Amino acid sequence: MDTNISRSRQQRQRIDKLLNTYGVNLTRQRHVIADTLFARDQHVTADKLFEAVNNSGTKVSKATVYNTLGLFVRKGLVREIFIDATRTFYDSNTSRHHHFYNVDTGDLIDMKERLAPHFIDQDLPDGTAMDMVDLVIRVKNKAP
């Protein structure tokens, strides 16, 4: 058997299992979007995902991509990273980690979570507990 076909079948089975585990009803469009999004750990905007899906040979509307991403965020399959009012990334790596955002290149880069947010504990409102810290550090390229 061709190893690419075998690998593709294994990836499809992994994605099917992932979507089923999170209670996502499988449609053809959701499957194509998930195949593209979960092919690797990545940060992608809805527009870039829309382009990638449609360049793969399957036509999916932009509204379907946005709606599917919203569903994946609500289900906990992806993290939504807000950069500013006009730019949101979707991160297929949902482990606890922070990000660098390069304002010159528009790249979002993973940073390991090594920050111990224990100092925040003392300032939490009464009756609450910390769930997660999302940190985006904006960086620029150094001048030559």
Contacts in CASP RR format, 6 or more apart in sequence:
PFRMAT RR
TARGET T0000
AUTHOR 0000-0000-0000
METHOD contacts of the structure
MODEL  1
MDTNISRSRQQRQRIDKLLNTYGVNLTRQRHVIADTLFARDQHVTADKLF
EAVNNSGTKVSKATVYNTLGLFVRKGLVREIFIDATRTFYDSNTSRHHHF
YNVDTGDLIDMKERLAPHFIDQDLPDGTAMDMVDLVIRVKNKAP
11 35 0 8 1.000
11 39 0 8 1.000
12 35 0 8 1.000
14 38 0 8 1.000
15 31 0 8 1.000
15 34 0 8 1.000
15 35 0 8 1.000
15 38 0 8 1.000
16 26 0 8 1.000
16 31 0 8 1.000
18 34 0 8 1.000
18 38 0 8 1.000
18 77 0 8 1.000
19 26 0 8 1.000
19 30 0 8 1.000
19 31 0 8 1.000
19 34 0 8 1.000
19 77 0 8 1.000
20 26 0 8 1.000
22 75 0 8 1.000
22 76 0 8 1.000
22 77 0 8 1.000
23 75 0 8 1.000
24 30 0 8 1.000
24 71 0 8 1.000
24 72 0 8 1.000
24 75 0 8 1.000
24 77 0 8 1.000
28 58 0 8 1.000
29 58 0 8 1.000
29 60 0 8 1.000
29 64 0 8 1.000
29 68 0 8 1.000
30 68 0 8 1.000
30 71 0 8 1.000
32 53 0 8 1.000
32 56 0 8 1.000
32 58 0 8 1.000
32 60 0 8 1.000
33 49 0 8 1.000
33 53 0 8 1.000
33 60 0 8 1.000
33 64 0 8 1.000
33 65 0 8 1.000
33 68 0 8 1.000
33 69 0 8 1.000
34 68 0 8 1.000
34 72 0 8 1.000
36 49 0 8 1.000
36 52 0 8 1.000
36 53 0 8 1.000
36 56 0 8 1.000
37 44 0 8 1.000
37 49 0 8 1.000
37 72 0 8 1.000
37 78 0 8 1.000
37 90 0 8 1.000
37 92 0 8 1.000
38 92 0 8 1.000
40 92 0 8 1.000
41 91 0 8 1.000
41 92 0 8 1.000
41 93 0 8 1.000
41 110 0 8 1.000
42 91 0 8 1.000
42 92 0 8 1.000
42 93 0 8 1.000
43 81 0 8 1.000
43 89 0 8 1.000
43 90 0 8 1.000
43 91 0 8 1.000
43 99 0 8 1.000
43 108 0 8 1.000
43 109 0 8 1.000
43 110 0 8 1.000
44 52 0 8 1.000
44 89 0 8 1.000
44 90 0 8 1.000
44 92 0 8 1.000
45 87 0 8 1.000
45 88 0 8 1.000
45 89 0 8 1.000
45 90 0 8 1.000
46 62 0 8 1.000
46 65 0 8 1.000
46 66 0 8 1.000
46 69 0 8 1.000
46 88 0 8 1.000
46 90 0 8 1.000
47 62 0 8 1.000
49 65 0 8 1.000
49 69 0 8 1.000
49 90 0 8 1.000
50 60 0 8 1.000
50 62 0 8 1.000
50 65 0 8 1.000
53 60 0 8 1.000
53 65 0 8 1.000
54 60 0 8 1.000
69 78 0 8 1.000
69 80 0 8 1.000
69 90 0 8 1.000
70 80 0 8 1.000
72 78 0 8 1.000
72 90 0 8 1.000
73 79 0 8 1.000
73 80 0 8 1.000
73 90 0 8 1.000
76 94 0 8 1.000
77 92 0 8 1.000
77 94 0 8 1.000
78 90 0 8 1.000
78 91 0 8 1.000
78 92 0 8 1.000
78 94 0 8 1.000
79 90 0 8 1.000
79 91 0 8 1.000
79 93 0 8 1.000
79 94 0 8 1.000
79 134 0 8 1.000
80 88 0 8 1.000
80 89 0 8 1.000
80 90 0 8 1.000
80 91 0 8 1.000
81 88 0 8 1.000
81 89 0 8 1.000
81 90 0 8 1.000
81 91 0 8 1.000
81 99 0 8 1.000
81 108 0 8 1.000
81 134 0 8 1.000
81 136 0 8 1.000
82 88 0 8 1.000
83 89 0 8 1.000
83 101 0 8 1.000
83 108 0 8 1.000
83 136 0 8 1.000
89 108 0 8 1.000
91 99 0 8 1.000
91 108 0 8 1.000
93 110 0 8 1.000
96 113 0 8 1.000
96 132 0 8 1.000
97 110 0 8 1.000
97 111 0 8 1.000
97 112 0 8 1.000
97 113 0 8 1.000
98 110 0 8 1.000
98 111 0 8 1.000
98 112 0 8 1.000
98 113 0 8 1.000
98 115 0 8 1.000
98 133 0 8 1.000
98 134 0 8 1.000
98 135 0 8 1.000
98 136 0 8 1.000
98 137 0 8 1.000
99 108 0 8 1.000
99 109 0 8 1.000
99 110 0 8 1.000
99 111 0 8 1.000
99 135 0 8 1.000
99 136 0 8 1.000
99 137 0 8 1.000
100 108 0 8 1.000
100 109 0 8 1.000
100 111 0 8 1.000
100 136 0 8 1.000
100 137 0 8 1.000
100 138 0 8 1.000
100 139 0 8 1.000
101 107 0 8 1.000
101 108 0 8 1.000
101 109 0 8 1.000
101 136 0 8 1.000
101 137 0 8 1.000
101 138 0 8 1.000
101 139 0 8 1.000
102 108 0 8 1.000
102 109 0 8 1.000
102 138 0 8 1.000
102 139 0 8 1.000
102 140 0 8 1.000
102 141 0 8 1.000
103 138 0 8 1.000
103 139 0 8 1.000
103 140 0 8 1.000
104 140 0 8 1.000
104 141 0 8 1.000
105 141 0 8 1.000
108 136 0 8 1.000
111 135 0 8 1.000
111 137 0 8 1.000
113 133 0 8 1.000
115 133 0 8 1.000
115 135 0 8 1.000
117 130 0 8 1.000
117 133 0 8 1.000
120 130 0 8 1.000
120 133 0 8 1.000
121 130 0 8 1.000
124 130 0 8 1.000
END
